[in-house]
Amino acid sequence: MSHVFELTDEQYQIIKDIAESEGRTPEDLFLAWAMEEETRYRQAHPTYYETNEWLRHLGVSDEEIAASEQRVRNERETPHDADA
């Protein structure tokens, strides 16, 4: 999917001139700027995940999370001998 937004000729020329001076295309320059802005935003607005959300963020499936939770429940229910 792609999106288009409009710039005046003057706005585009500024972007084009800066990009050319850095050996880039206007598209590359815009993408670099957008990524810098995203980084700045994320630093100003950090996201903190709860455990399961963090695991999902890392790519762990819901099935794997459920299996892990079941193992923890089983372990809690199993009596442990401190002398063993």
Number of C-alpha atoms within 10 A of each C-alpha: 2 3 4 5 4 7 10 7 8 9 10 13 13 12 17 18 14 15 17 13 10 10 11 14 16 18 12 12 17 15 12 12 12 12 11 12 12 12 12 11 11 11 10 9 9 8 7 8 11 7 10 15 13 12 15 14 11 9 9 13 13 13 9 12 15 12 12 12 13 12 12 12 11 11 11 10 9 9 8 9 6 5 4 4
